[in-house]
Structure formats: C-alpha cells, structure tokens
Amino acid sequence: MAKSIEDLPRGPVGSPWASRLIIHGFKYLPNLDVPMGTILEVSGDNETGKSLLLKTLQRCVYKDHDPDLIADGYDEATSTLEFIDEQDVTFWVKTITKPTKTIREVGASDGRAIDGAVETWLKNLSNVFLMDPLALLSADKKERERFLKQALPVVFTGEEISRITGVPATDCDLTKFGDILAGAEAERTRLNKIASDTDGAINRLAPAILESTEQVNYAERAHFISQEQRTLENELSDKKNQLKLLENQEISDIDKQLQKDLQALRDKAQADKDAVRDLRKLKEGELTMQYAPLIAEKQTAYGEAQAKSIEQTKQKGMREQLDKLRLELKTQRRAATAAQTVVEKLSQLQSEKWKSLPLKGVEYRNGDIFVDGKNIDEQVNTAKIYTTLLKIATFAYRPGMLPLIITHRTESLGRKNREWFYAAVREAGFQLACERMIEDAPLTLKVLDDPTEPPRWKMSTDEEREPQPLRLEY
C-alpha cells in the first residue's frame, strides 16, 4: 500500500470541532472529564472499557436507551460532548440515561436557541456511518446503499435522464435518481399488470364466442315465422266467421220457413237450430284441433328464432369487444416493453455512474464495495479498508457536520499503517477517536495532538465501584 495521501480528498473546513468529553455514572467506566485533540486513542486489554468508552462518546449524538449501563449506586448515567464552531461558540450535547428513559439536552455557551427539534438538529450534526465508517462493513446492503447514495458526489444530468425517459428532467443526485428509477420500475409493473389483465379478459371471453360457418339472420327468420303464424290465425278466424255467416243464413232461412209452416213444426225447427249449432261447434273444434299444432309449432319456432337472434347480437358484441381487447393488448405490451427498456437503461446509467465514482480504485456494485476489484468484506489488507472508509467519510461530510470518526481494532493496522492512517485523518481535516487493544494494559487515553486546555479527569471514589487504573497521556 502506497504511503501517500496525495490522492485523499480534502475534508472539512470551518466545521465544528469536538473539544471535550465528560462521562459520569457509567458501569465499568471511571468518571472522566477529558479534552479531545485531533486523535484520541483509547487503548488497553480486553474488557477494560475501551469499546464502552467509544460507545458512550457515540451515544452523545445517537440516542440509545440502555439502562443496564447505569453504575450501581447511581440514579442516572450522563455523557456530555462539547464542541466549538468556527465562531468559537461552544455547543454541548448531554445524554442522560435513566432507568426508564433517555433524555437529550443541547445548548450553547452564548445562550442561543437551537433551531428545530433536538433530534433533527443532532441528525444534521452527523451520520452514523460518517461517525463510524467501520459500521458500513456490518450494515446490510439497503442501509449501505442508502448512505452511499446520500454521501457520494454522483450527479445525473437532466439531459441523460430525459434521453432515456423521454420527459423533461433536472440534474439530480443518487437519492433522487433512485426515486426516478423506482418510478420507472413501478410504471413498468403497472403496464405489465394492465396487459396481463387484458390478456386474461381475452382468454375468458374467447371461449364464450361460438365459432360457426352458418350465416343465418335469425332475426329475419323469427319475423317471417311470426308472419306465417299470423296468416294461419287470420285464416282460422276467417273460416270461423264464414261458419257464423253460414249459421246466420241458415237460421234466417229456417225462420222464414217456419213462419210459413204450422206451429207444430216450430219444435222441429228449434231442434234443427240446435243441430246446426252443435255442428258449428263441432266444426270449430275440429278446425281448432287442426290449426292448434301448427300455431304452437310456429310459436316454438318463433321463440327459438328470437333467442338465437338475441344470442347472435350478443356474439357480435362479444366479437367486437374481443377485437378491441386484442388491439389494446398490443398497445399495452408495446408500452410495457418501452417501460422495461427505460428501466434497463436507467439501471445501466446508474451502474456506469457507480463505476465512475471519484474514489480511486473503489467501486460500488449492487450493495457491495469493491477495492481494487476485491469485495471489501473479503479484503484482508486492513490498511486498504481503513483508507477506503476514510475516503468515503470525507465525501460523505457536509458543511456543519461534526467531523469526528470513531474506529475500532486499529491494532490490526500495525504501527506503520496506523501512523499513516492517523496522518491521513489529520490531512483530511477530521478528528479521530479510536481503540487499540494492548495485552495486560489498563485503560489508557492518549491525546496525540496538543490539547486546547489542561486535562481534567477524576475517578469515582464510591466504595461500591472498583476504580479502574487509568492513564491520560499526550
């Protein structure tokens, strides 16, 4: 690994600067009031409190309720981080851990009010991955990508996006581009769903349409049969009327004859009348029986023709609907294909942007960070890991953030690489709080730059707490 910091990005200018850490009432830790320089190295053997001290520092910015950290005999545990802004105003963040809740307090030496909610103000002060870049290694892919999208200086021009989507667009960063890509994917899914629904409607409708070579207009047939029925009914009515006329004529003739005959013949005339009526009724019955089947047949045929006419009309409408759906499906499939192309091109553009990041030898592929072509999770060169994470932290920094980096396991770097890493942190304009394991050594705090004020620290004298050996060095 080249021992050069020429290619490292330059970091914060005019940023707030952590100046003092005060902790009180924590289990496993002494009460401390420690000035902070550019490098604060916390060393000691395992289980001496190194990691807890750094966690306590980090909890000043990130709320984490853990009542188990309260030392025996204490009602609460407090950690306070002071920092100075570019105007030499001292701000402080105090975290008070009680058995049931954790309280956050912020303030300034000049009495100024903190704008907005405390949590929002603290969130804008730093980012968990910026403060602890090594957390990127254990973060899941979604968390890692969310941070890198916000942190890395990737710009998509409106022209690039418009050329793919066909709609006007403005320049945007990775986060906004992710929204655009997600919108394109949602549109593709929506169009595919519409096409799928249309295809399903076609599949359901097609079997209901009768395929027949017979081209019969059942509406005309029904009309013709209806006319035939009416003709038969009229013919029956005419013949009945003729029989009535004949009956009337015969009765009239008989009446005339009877008038001329004797009264004795009147009874016979009456009988003849009855006979004629019976004959007429008989003939009517015979005619009714003769015509009834024919009329019933015509009525049945008419009903069938009418039903087929209705079905024929329905089939015609269904065919028109099917043709319309098939045309819509073609249009929808073309739109879905176009949307798929947009998604593919946007994804390709995103991939190209990832590859063109201004981090020498660093690539980002689908949630994984690669250094010199090797996945950082599989990287064995610890110095490369630390250097890469420092580069990312430098790019992630935004004006107004606290440029404080917390790292662990720096003993794995080795002495030369560790010194180089410390120099790189200074050159990048950051502060560093780190831990280093030293066997059989007590908890030791070492400020590797001249502190801004003399050290002030004390240890608990409570008999219930065993004071830990502690050294404060410069």
C-alpha positions as CSV (number, residue, x, y, z in Angstrom):
1,M,0.0,0.0,0.0
2,A,1.4,3.4,-1.0
3,K,2.2,5.6,1.9
4,S,0.9,8.7,0.2
5,I,-2.0,10.9,1.0
6,E,-1.8,13.0,-2.2
7,D,-4.9,11.3,-3.7
8,L,-7.0,11.7,-0.5
9,P,-9.9,14.2,-0.7
10,R,-9.6,17.3,1.5
11,G,-12.1,17.3,4.3
12,P,-14.0,19.8,6.4
13,V,-13.1,23.5,6.6
14,G,-14.7,25.7,9.2
15,S,-16.5,22.7,10.7
16,P,-17.4,22.2,14.4
17,W,-14.7,20.6,16.5
18,A,-15.1,18.2,19.4
19,S,-13.2,19.6,22.3
20,R,-14.3,17.8,25.5
21,L,-15.9,14.6,26.7
22,I,-17.5,14.2,30.2
23,I,-18.9,10.9,31.4
24,H,-20.4,10.2,34.8
25,G,-22.2,7.2,36.4
26,F,-21.4,4.5,33.8
27,K,-20.9,0.9,34.8
28,Y,-17.4,-0.4,34.1
29,L,-16.0,3.1,33.5
30,P,-14.5,5.7,35.8
31,N,-16.0,9.2,35.8
32,L,-14.0,11.3,33.3
33,D,-13.6,14.8,32.1
34,V,-11.3,14.5,29.0
35,P,-10.1,17.2,26.5
36,M,-10.1,15.9,22.9
37,G,-7.5,16.7,20.3
38,T,-7.3,15.6,16.7
39,I,-6.6,12.0,17.7
40,L,-7.9,10.4,20.8
41,E,-6.5,6.9,21.2
42,V,-8.2,4.6,23.7
43,S,-6.1,1.5,24.5
44,G,-5.9,-1.3,27.0
45,D,-6.6,-5.0,27.3
46,N,-9.9,-6.7,26.6
47,E,-12.7,-5.9,29.0
48,T,-11.1,-2.7,30.3
49,G,-13.9,-0.5,28.8
50,K,-12.4,0.7,25.5
51,S,-15.4,-0.1,23.4
52,L,-17.8,1.2,26.0
53,L,-16.0,4.5,26.2
54,L,-16.3,4.9,22.4
55,K,-19.9,3.9,22.5
56,T,-20.5,6.4,25.3
57,L,-19.0,9.1,23.0
58,Q,-21.2,8.0,20.1
59,R,-24.3,8.0,22.3
60,C,-23.8,11.7,22.7
61,V,-25.1,12.1,19.1
62,Y,-27.2,9.0,18.7
63,K,-30.0,8.1,21.1
64,D,-29.7,4.6,22.5
65,H,-31.5,3.8,25.7
66,D,-29.6,1.2,27.7
67,P,-30.3,1.4,31.5
68,D,-28.0,-1.6,32.1
69,L,-25.1,0.9,31.7
70,I,-26.0,2.8,34.9
71,A,-23.5,2.0,37.6
72,D,-24.6,0.6,40.9
73,G,-25.4,3.4,43.4
74,Y,-26.2,5.9,40.6
75,D,-29.7,7.1,39.6
76,E,-28.5,8.0,36.1
77,A,-25.6,8.0,33.8
78,T,-24.6,11.1,31.8
79,S,-22.3,11.7,28.9
80,T,-21.6,15.2,27.6
81,L,-19.8,16.2,24.4
82,E,-18.7,19.7,23.9
83,F,-17.6,21.1,20.5
84,I,-16.6,24.5,19.2
85,D,-17.8,26.0,15.9
86,E,-15.9,28.3,13.5
87,Q,-17.0,31.3,15.5
88,D,-15.6,29.9,18.8
89,V,-19.0,29.3,20.2
90,T,-19.1,26.2,22.4
91,F,-22.1,23.9,21.9
92,W,-22.8,20.9,24.1
93,V,-24.9,17.7,23.8
94,K,-25.8,15.9,27.0
95,T,-27.3,12.4,27.1
96,I,-29.0,11.5,30.4
97,T,-29.7,7.8,30.8
98,K,-32.3,7.0,33.4
99,P,-33.8,3.6,34.3
100,T,-37.0,4.2,32.2
101,K,-35.9,6.7,29.6
102,T,-33.1,8.6,27.9
103,I,-33.1,12.4,27.8
104,R,-31.2,14.6,25.3
105,E,-30.2,18.2,26.0
106,V,-28.4,20.6,23.8
107,G,-27.2,24.1,24.4
108,A,-24.7,26.8,23.5
109,S,-22.3,29.0,25.5
110,D,-23.7,32.2,24.2
111,G,-27.3,31.1,25.1
112,R,-28.5,30.9,21.6
113,A,-31.5,28.7,20.9
114,I,-31.2,25.5,18.9
115,D,-33.3,25.7,15.7
116,G,-35.9,23.0,15.3
117,A,-36.3,19.7,17.2
118,V,-33.3,18.3,19.1
119,E,-33.3,15.0,17.3
120,T,-33.4,16.8,13.9
121,W,-30.6,19.1,15.0
122,L,-28.5,16.1,16.1
123,K,-29.3,14.2,12.9
124,N,-28.0,17.0,10.9
125,L,-24.9,17.1,13.1
126,S,-23.6,13.7,11.9
127,N,-24.4,10.4,10.3
128,V,-23.9,7.0,12.0
129,F,-21.7,5.8,9.1
130,L,-19.8,9.0,9.0
131,M,-19.0,8.8,12.7
132,D,-18.3,5.1,12.5
133,P,-17.3,4.1,8.9
134,L,-16.5,0.6,10.0
135,A,-20.2,0.2,10.6
136,L,-20.5,0.1,6.8
137,L,-18.9,-3.4,6.9
138,S,-21.6,-4.8,9.1
139,A,-24.5,-2.9,7.6
140,D,-26.9,-4.6,5.3
141,K,-27.0,-3.8,1.6
142,K,-30.0,-1.5,1.9
143,E,-28.5,0.6,4.7
144,R,-25.2,0.7,2.9
145,E,-26.7,1.9,-0.3
146,R,-28.9,4.5,1.4
147,F,-25.9,6.0,3.0
148,L,-23.7,5.9,-0.2
149,K,-26.5,7.5,-2.3
150,Q,-26.6,10.4,0.1
151,A,-22.9,10.6,0.6
152,L,-21.1,10.2,-2.7
153,P,-20.9,13.1,-5.2
154,V,-22.7,11.5,-8.2
155,V,-24.7,13.7,-10.4
156,F,-27.1,12.6,-13.1
157,T,-27.8,15.3,-15.7
158,G,-31.3,16.2,-16.8
159,E,-30.2,15.5,-20.4
160,E,-29.1,12.0,-19.6
161,I,-32.3,11.2,-17.8
162,S,-34.5,12.8,-20.5
163,R,-32.8,10.9,-23.3
164,I,-33.8,7.7,-21.6
165,T,-37.3,8.6,-20.2
166,G,-38.4,11.0,-22.9
167,V,-39.7,13.5,-20.4
168,P,-38.0,16.7,-19.2
169,A,-35.8,16.3,-16.1
170,T,-33.3,18.2,-14.0
171,D,-29.9,17.3,-12.6
172,C,-30.2,15.1,-9.5
173,D,-28.1,13.0,-7.1
174,L,-28.2,9.3,-6.4
175,T,-31.1,9.5,-4.0
176,K,-33.3,11.4,-6.4
177,F,-32.2,9.2,-9.3
178,G,-33.2,6.2,-7.2
179,D,-36.7,7.7,-6.9
180,I,-36.8,8.1,-10.7
181,L,-35.7,4.5,-11.2
182,A,-38.2,3.3,-8.7
183,G,-40.9,5.3,-10.5
184,A,-39.9,3.7,-13.8
185,E,-40.0,0.3,-12.3
186,A,-43.4,1.0,-10.8
187,E,-44.7,2.2,-14.2
188,R,-43.3,-1.0,-15.9
189,T,-45.1,-3.1,-13.3
190,R,-48.3,-1.2,-13.7
191,L,-48.3,-1.6,-17.5
192,N,-47.4,-5.3,-17.3
193,K,-50.4,-5.7,-14.8
194,I,-52.7,-3.9,-17.3
195,A,-51.5,-6.1,-20.2
196,S,-51.9,-9.2,-18.0
197,D,-55.4,-8.3,-17.0
198,T,-56.3,-7.6,-20.7
199,D,-54.8,-10.9,-21.7
200,G,-56.9,-12.7,-19.0
201,A,-60.0,-10.9,-20.2
202,I,-59.4,-12.1,-23.8
203,N,-58.8,-15.7,-22.6
204,R,-62.1,-15.6,-20.6
205,L,-64.1,-14.0,-23.4
206,A,-62.8,-16.1,-26.4
207,P,-64.4,-19.5,-25.4
208,A,-67.8,-17.8,-25.0
209,I,-67.9,-16.8,-28.6
210,L,-69.5,-19.6,-30.8
211,E,-67.5,-20.4,-33.9
212,S,-70.0,-21.3,-36.7
213,T,-69.9,-21.3,-40.5
214,E,-73.7,-20.9,-40.7
215,Q,-74.5,-17.3,-41.5
216,V,-78.2,-17.1,-40.6
217,N,-80.1,-14.0,-39.7
218,Y,-82.3,-15.3,-37.0
219,A,-84.0,-12.0,-36.5
220,E,-85.3,-12.2,-40.1
221,R,-86.3,-15.8,-39.7
222,A,-88.2,-15.0,-36.5
223,H,-90.1,-12.2,-38.3
224,F,-91.0,-14.5,-41.2
225,I,-92.3,-17.2,-38.8
226,S,-94.3,-14.6,-37.0
227,Q,-96.0,-13.6,-40.2
228,E,-96.8,-17.2,-41.0
229,Q,-98.3,-17.6,-37.6
230,R,-100.5,-14.5,-38.1
231,T,-101.6,-15.8,-41.5
232,L,-102.7,-19.1,-40.0
233,E,-104.5,-17.3,-37.2
234,N,-106.2,-15.0,-39.7
235,E,-107.2,-18.0,-41.9
236,L,-108.8,-19.7,-38.8
237,S,-110.6,-16.5,-37.9
238,D,-112.0,-16.1,-41.4
239,K,-113.3,-19.6,-41.5
240,K,-114.9,-19.2,-38.2
241,N,-116.6,-16.0,-39.4
242,Q,-117.7,-17.9,-42.6
243,L,-119.3,-20.6,-40.4
244,K,-121.1,-17.9,-38.3
245,L,-122.4,-16.3,-41.5
246,L,-123.5,-19.6,-42.8
247,E,-125.2,-20.3,-39.5
248,N,-127.0,-17.0,-39.5
249,Q,-128.1,-17.5,-43.1
250,E,-129.4,-21.0,-42.5
251,I,-131.2,-19.9,-39.3
252,S,-132.7,-17.0,-41.2
253,D,-134.0,-19.3,-43.9
254,I,-135.4,-21.7,-41.4
255,D,-137.1,-18.9,-39.6
256,K,-138.8,-17.8,-42.8
257,Q,-139.8,-21.3,-43.5
258,L,-141.2,-21.8,-40.0
259,Q,-143.2,-18.7,-40.3
260,K,-145.0,-20.2,-43.2
261,D,-145.4,-23.6,-41.5
262,L,-147.5,-24.6,-38.7
263,Q,-146.7,-24.1,-35.0
264,A,-146.1,-27.8,-34.8
265,L,-143.1,-27.5,-36.9
266,R,-141.5,-24.9,-34.6
267,D,-140.2,-27.6,-32.2
268,K,-138.5,-29.3,-35.1
269,A,-137.1,-26.0,-36.3
270,Q,-135.7,-25.5,-32.8
271,A,-134.1,-28.9,-32.9
272,D,-132.7,-28.1,-36.3
273,K,-131.2,-24.9,-34.8
274,D,-129.6,-26.9,-32.0
275,A,-128.3,-29.4,-34.5
276,V,-126.8,-26.6,-36.6
277,R,-125.2,-25.0,-33.6
278,D,-123.8,-28.4,-32.5
279,L,-122.5,-28.9,-36.0
280,R,-120.9,-25.5,-35.9
281,K,-119.2,-26.2,-32.6
282,L,-118.1,-29.5,-33.8
283,K,-116.6,-27.9,-36.9
284,E,-115.0,-25.2,-34.8
285,G,-113.4,-27.9,-32.5
286,E,-112.2,-29.8,-35.5
287,L,-110.7,-26.6,-37.0
288,T,-109.1,-25.6,-33.7
289,M,-107.6,-29.1,-33.3
290,Q,-106.4,-28.9,-36.9
291,Y,-104.7,-25.5,-36.5
292,A,-103.5,-25.6,-32.9
293,P,-100.4,-27.7,-33.5
294,L,-99.5,-25.6,-36.5
295,I,-99.8,-22.4,-34.5
296,A,-97.9,-24.0,-31.5
297,E,-95.2,-25.1,-33.8
298,K,-94.9,-21.6,-35.2
299,Q,-94.8,-20.1,-31.7
300,T,-92.0,-22.5,-30.7
301,A,-90.0,-21.7,-33.9
302,Y,-90.5,-18.0,-33.2
303,G,-89.2,-18.3,-29.7
304,E,-86.2,-20.3,-30.9
305,A,-85.5,-17.8,-33.6
306,Q,-85.9,-14.9,-31.2
307,A,-83.5,-16.5,-28.7
308,K,-80.9,-17.1,-31.5
309,S,-81.3,-13.6,-32.7
310,I,-80.5,-12.3,-29.2
311,E,-77.5,-14.7,-28.9
312,Q,-76.4,-13.6,-32.4
313,T,-76.5,-10.0,-31.3
314,K,-74.6,-10.8,-28.1
315,Q,-72.0,-12.8,-30.0
316,K,-71.5,-9.8,-32.4
317,G,-70.9,-7.5,-29.4
318,M,-68.5,-10.0,-27.8
319,R,-66.5,-10.3,-31.0
320,E,-66.3,-6.5,-31.2
321,Q,-65.1,-6.4,-27.6
322,L,-62.6,-9.2,-28.2
323,D,-61.1,-7.4,-31.2
324,K,-60.9,-4.2,-29.1
325,L,-59.2,-6.0,-26.2
326,R,-56.7,-7.6,-28.6
327,L,-55.9,-4.2,-30.0
328,E,-55.5,-2.7,-26.5
329,L,-53.2,-5.7,-25.5
330,K,-50.9,-4.9,-28.4
331,T,-50.7,-1.3,-27.4
332,Q,-50.2,-2.2,-23.7
333,R,-47.4,-4.7,-24.5
334,R,-45.6,-2.1,-26.6
335,A,-45.9,0.4,-23.6
336,A,-44.7,-2.3,-21.1
337,T,-41.7,-3.1,-23.4
338,A,-40.8,0.5,-23.7
339,A,-41.0,0.9,-19.9
340,Q,-38.8,-2.2,-19.5
341,T,-36.3,-0.5,-21.8
342,V,-36.4,2.7,-19.8
343,V,-35.7,0.7,-16.6
344,E,-32.8,-1.2,-18.2
345,K,-31.2,2.0,-19.5
346,L,-31.7,3.8,-16.2
347,S,-30.1,0.9,-14.3
348,Q,-27.3,0.8,-16.8
349,L,-26.7,4.6,-16.4
350,Q,-26.8,4.1,-12.6
351,S,-24.2,1.3,-12.8
352,E,-22.0,3.4,-15.0
353,K,-22.2,6.3,-12.5
354,W,-21.3,4.0,-9.7
355,K,-18.2,2.8,-11.6
356,S,-17.2,6.4,-12.3
357,L,-17.1,7.5,-8.7
358,P,-14.1,9.8,-7.9
359,L,-12.7,7.3,-5.5
360,K,-9.5,5.8,-6.9
361,G,-9.8,2.0,-7.0
362,V,-13.2,2.0,-5.3
363,E,-16.4,0.6,-7.0
364,Y,-19.9,0.0,-5.8
365,R,-21.9,-2.9,-7.2
366,N,-25.3,-3.9,-6.0
367,G,-24.7,-3.2,-2.3
368,D,-21.1,-4.3,-2.2
369,I,-18.0,-2.1,-2.0
370,F,-15.0,-3.2,-4.1
371,V,-11.4,-2.0,-3.5
372,D,-9.0,-2.7,-6.4
373,G,-11.6,-5.2,-7.8
374,K,-11.9,-7.1,-4.5
375,N,-15.0,-7.1,-2.2
376,I,-14.2,-5.0,0.9
377,D,-15.9,-7.7,3.0
378,E,-13.3,-10.1,1.8
379,Q,-10.4,-7.7,1.9
380,V,-7.5,-8.8,4.1
381,N,-5.5,-5.6,3.8
382,T,-6.7,-3.7,6.8
383,A,-4.9,-0.5,5.8
384,K,-6.9,-0.5,2.5
385,I,-10.1,-1.0,4.4
386,Y,-9.4,1.9,6.7
387,T,-8.2,4.2,3.9
388,T,-11.3,3.4,1.8
389,L,-13.6,4.1,4.6
390,L,-11.8,7.4,5.3
391,K,-12.2,8.4,1.7
392,I,-15.9,7.6,1.8
393,A,-16.3,9.5,5.1
394,T,-14.6,12.5,3.5
395,F,-17.0,12.5,0.6
396,A,-19.9,12.0,3.0
397,Y,-19.1,15.0,5.0
398,R,-21.4,18.1,4.6
399,P,-20.7,21.6,6.0
400,G,-21.9,21.9,9.6
401,M,-21.4,18.2,10.4
402,L,-19.2,17.1,13.2
403,P,-16.0,15.7,11.5
404,L,-15.5,13.0,14.2
405,I,-14.6,9.5,13.1
406,I,-14.8,6.5,15.5
407,T,-12.9,3.4,14.7
408,H,-12.2,0.1,16.4
409,R,-9.5,-2.6,16.2
410,T,-6.7,-0.3,15.0
411,E,-4.1,-2.7,16.4
412,S,-4.8,-4.7,13.2
413,L,-3.2,-2.0,11.1
414,G,0.2,-2.4,12.5
415,R,2.4,0.5,13.7
416,K,3.4,2.0,10.3
417,N,0.0,1.8,8.8
418,R,-1.6,3.1,11.9
419,E,0.7,6.1,11.9
420,W,0.0,6.7,8.2
421,F,-3.8,6.4,8.9
422,Y,-3.5,9.0,11.7
423,A,-1.7,11.3,9.4
424,A,-4.3,10.8,6.7
425,V,-7.1,11.7,9.2
426,R,-5.2,14.9,10.1
427,E,-4.6,15.8,6.4
428,A,-8.3,15.2,5.6
429,G,-9.3,17.6,8.4
430,F,-11.1,15.1,10.6
431,Q,-10.9,14.1,14.3
432,L,-10.4,10.5,15.3
433,A,-11.4,8.6,18.4
434,C,-10.1,5.0,18.1
435,E,-9.4,2.0,20.2
436,R,-6.4,-0.2,20.2
437,M,-6.0,-3.5,22.2
438,I,-2.8,-3.8,24.2
439,E,-2.5,-7.0,26.2
440,D,-2.2,-6.7,30.0
441,A,-2.5,-2.9,29.8
442,P,-5.0,-0.8,31.8
443,L,-7.5,1.6,30.2
444,T,-5.4,4.4,28.8
445,L,-6.5,7.6,27.0
446,K,-3.9,9.2,24.7
447,V,-4.3,12.6,23.0
448,L,-1.9,12.6,20.1
449,D,-2.2,16.4,19.5
450,D,-1.7,19.1,22.0
451,P,-5.0,19.6,23.8
452,T,-6.5,23.1,23.9
453,E,-6.6,23.0,27.7
454,P,-5.0,21.0,30.6
455,P,-6.6,17.6,31.2
456,R,-9.3,17.4,33.9
457,W,-10.4,14.0,34.9
458,K,-11.4,12.2,38.1
459,M,-12.3,8.7,39.1
460,S,-15.2,7.6,41.3
461,T,-14.4,7.1,45.0
462,D,-17.6,5.2,45.7
463,E,-16.7,2.1,47.7
464,E,-19.2,0.1,45.7
465,R,-17.3,0.7,42.4
466,E,-13.8,-0.6,42.0
467,P,-11.8,2.2,40.3
468,Q,-10.1,1.1,37.2
469,P,-6.4,2.0,36.6
470,L,-6.3,4.9,34.1
471,R,-3.6,6.9,32.4
472,L,-4.1,10.1,30.4
473,E,-1.2,10.8,28.1
474,Y,-0.4,13.4,25.4
